[in-house]
Amino acid sequence: MIKYLIIIINYVIRTVVSLIMAYCGCDTESIKLQFVTNVVFICQFFNTGVLPMLCTANFSGQLPDGLVKGLNLLGGDSDFNADWFTNIGATIVGAM
């Protein structure tokens, strides 16, 4: 279910950025496409690559206990290993 949510959010990001650039206007089509490509890449990289890793990470020992408990950063895996890939790998590959 999460991989479909990631795909939907990435599509929405791309559409919104394209609409904003169409509304604002640019001097040339090349500048518009360059801006859209850069913004969409950064947003999709964060949404597809960084968020799944942060959601499953266990930061106890790396960050203060109050911050870890407050942000619920007590995932099951403390490192990238076979267990981590079993849990989150299918989501990342499916979203790609």
C-alpha positions as CSV (number, residue, x, y, z in Angstrom):
1,M,0.0,0.0,0.0
2,I,2.8,2.4,0.8
3,K,4.4,2.0,-2.6
4,Y,1.2,3.1,-4.3
5,L,0.9,6.1,-1.9
6,I,4.5,7.1,-2.9
7,I,3.6,6.8,-6.6
8,I,0.5,8.9,-6.2
9,I,2.3,11.6,-4.2
10,N,5.1,11.7,-6.8
11,Y,2.5,12.2,-9.6
12,V,0.8,15.0,-7.6
13,I,4.2,16.7,-7.0
14,R,5.0,16.6,-10.7
15,T,1.6,17.9,-11.7
16,V,1.5,20.7,-9.1
17,V,5.0,21.9,-10.1
18,S,4.1,21.9,-13.8
19,L,0.9,23.9,-13.1
20,I,2.8,26.4,-11.0
21,M,5.4,26.9,-13.7
22,A,2.7,27.3,-16.3
23,Y,0.9,29.9,-14.2
24,C,4.1,31.9,-13.3
25,G,5.5,31.8,-16.8
26,C,9.2,31.7,-17.8
27,D,11.2,33.5,-20.5
28,T,11.9,30.3,-22.4
29,E,10.6,26.8,-22.5
30,S,14.1,25.5,-21.6
31,I,14.2,27.4,-18.3
32,K,10.7,26.1,-17.4
33,L,11.6,22.5,-18.1
34,Q,14.9,22.8,-16.2
35,F,13.2,24.2,-13.1
36,V,10.4,21.6,-13.3
37,T,12.9,18.8,-13.7
38,N,15.1,20.0,-10.8
39,V,12.2,20.5,-8.4
40,V,10.5,17.2,-9.2
41,F,13.8,15.3,-8.9
42,I,14.5,16.7,-5.4
43,C,10.9,16.1,-4.2
44,Q,10.8,12.6,-5.6
45,F,14.2,11.7,-4.3
46,F,13.2,12.8,-0.8
47,N,9.8,11.1,-1.0
48,T,11.0,7.9,-2.5
49,G,14.5,7.5,-1.1
50,V,14.8,9.3,2.2
51,L,11.4,9.0,3.9
52,P,11.2,5.1,3.7
53,M,14.6,4.9,5.3
54,L,13.8,7.4,8.1
55,C,10.4,5.7,8.8
56,T,12.1,2.3,9.5
57,A,15.2,3.6,11.2
58,N,16.1,3.0,14.8
59,F,17.9,6.1,16.1
60,S,18.2,5.1,19.7
61,G,21.8,5.6,20.6
62,Q,22.4,8.2,17.8
63,L,20.0,10.9,19.0
64,P,18.8,12.1,22.4
65,D,16.2,9.8,23.9
66,G,13.6,12.5,24.2
67,L,13.9,13.3,20.5
68,V,13.8,9.7,19.5
69,K,10.7,9.0,21.5
70,G,9.0,12.3,20.6
71,L,9.4,11.7,16.8
72,N,8.8,7.9,17.2
73,L,12.1,7.0,15.6
74,L,12.2,3.5,17.2
75,G,12.1,1.4,14.0
76,G,13.0,-2.3,14.0
77,D,16.3,-2.0,12.2
78,S,19.4,-0.1,13.4
79,D,21.4,-0.6,10.2
80,F,21.0,-1.5,6.6
81,N,21.0,-5.3,6.6
82,A,19.1,-8.2,5.1
83,D,16.2,-7.6,7.6
84,W,15.9,-4.0,6.6
85,F,15.8,-4.8,2.9
86,T,13.2,-7.5,3.5
87,N,11.0,-4.9,5.3
88,I,11.4,-1.9,3.0
89,G,13.1,-3.1,-0.2
90,A,9.9,-4.3,-1.9
91,T,8.3,-0.8,-1.2
92,I,11.3,1.0,-2.7
93,V,11.5,-1.3,-5.7
94,G,7.8,-1.2,-6.3
95,A,7.7,2.6,-6.3
96,M,10.6,2.7,-8.8
